Amino acid sequence: MQDEKLYYRIGEVAEMFNVNASLIRYWESEFSVLRPRKSTKGNRMFTQRDLRYLRMIYQLVKVQGYTLQGAKDALKKDFDQLERKTTVLMTLEKTREFLLELDKELEKKTTSPQDDKTTR
C-alpha cells in the first residue's frame, strides 16, 4: 500500500481498493464502525482504523461474496479472527505482487542484449 499517513481523502481510499468513492460512502452509511472524520470543508478524512475496517469489509463483501448483513454479523461475531485473516491475506497478496515483479525483472535480465555481449 502507500506510506502511512494520519488521514486519507476518500479518493485515495477508493483508489486503494479499486472501487468508486460512492461505494465507500455507501459502506460508511451501512457499517457503523466506519466513522471518518470530516474536515472543516466537510471532506471525509479516513484514519488507519477506518482503513482496517474497510479492508475487512472489502474482503468479506467483494472477495468472499458476503451480503452486507452477513458482513456486519461477521464483524460483530469474530472481529479479531477476521482481522488476522485479512492481514494474512493482504501480506500474501503483497508477497505475490513482489514475486511477480521480481520474476519480470529476472526475465528482462535473462533476455537482455547485454547477455549476448558477455557470452561472445
Number of C-alpha atoms within 10 A of each C-alpha: 7 6 5 9 9 10 17 18 16 19 14 15 20 17 11 13 15 9 13 13 17 12 11 19 14 10 17 16 12 13 17 9 16 21 16 20 14 12 10 7 6 8 12 18 18 22 18 14 13 19 18 15 19 21 17 22 24 20 19 21 17 11 10 11 12 16 12 15 12 13 20 18 12 17 20 12 11 10 14 11 12 18 16 12 14 20 15 12 13 15 12 12 12 13 12 12 12 12 12 12 12 12 12 12 11 12 11 11 12 12 10 11 10 10 11 10 8 7 6 5
